Amino acid sequence: MPEQPLTMNHKEAAQLLGISERTLYDLRKAGVVKRLPQFKSTRYSVAQLRKTFEEQSDAA
């Protein structure tokens, strides 16, 4: 079984979440999802993405 990466780029993160890249961008601009600031390109923490979307689904 391949290991899950710790970070993902924008396209990979959108695919993981099952949303469009535009929706992910809109969520980032709204402050729902945060990118990792230490990278020049946009990277997201897989653990943080999962936590954020688990909280969102629990609230619904």
N, C-alpha and C positions, 0 to 999 in steps of 0.2 A: 504494500500500500504506500503510495507516494506521500511524502510529508507536505502539509499545508504550508505555504510561504508565510512569513511574518508580515510582509507588506505586499501591496498590490498597486499596480498603476490604475489609472482612471477607468480604462476599458475593462480590465480584469475585475475591478471592484463592482462595476455595474453588472457584469455577468454573474458574479457571485450572488448579488442581491436580487437578480432577476428584474432589474429596472433598466431604463435607457440611460445612456451616458448623459443626456440632457437633464434627466430627472436627478441624477446624482450631482450634476453641477448645480442645479437649482437648490438641492438640499444643502450643499456646501455653502452656497451664498446665503442661505437662510440660517446657517449656524447649527443645523441638525447634525451634519457630518463634518468632521474636522480632518484636514489633511496633515501629514507629518511635516513640520516646518524645516527639518534638517536636510531635506532633499531638494535639489534644484528642480527636479521634475515633480509633478504631483504624485504623491504616494499616500496610501491609506493603510492604517493598521488593521489587519484582519480581525484581531480580537476586539478592537474598538468598534468596527463596523457591526460585528455580530451582537455586541452588547447594546449598541444603540438601537438596532432593529428589533432585538428581543424586548427592550423597554417599550418601543413604539407599539409592538403587537400586544403586549400585556395591557397597555393603556386603552387599546381599542375595545 
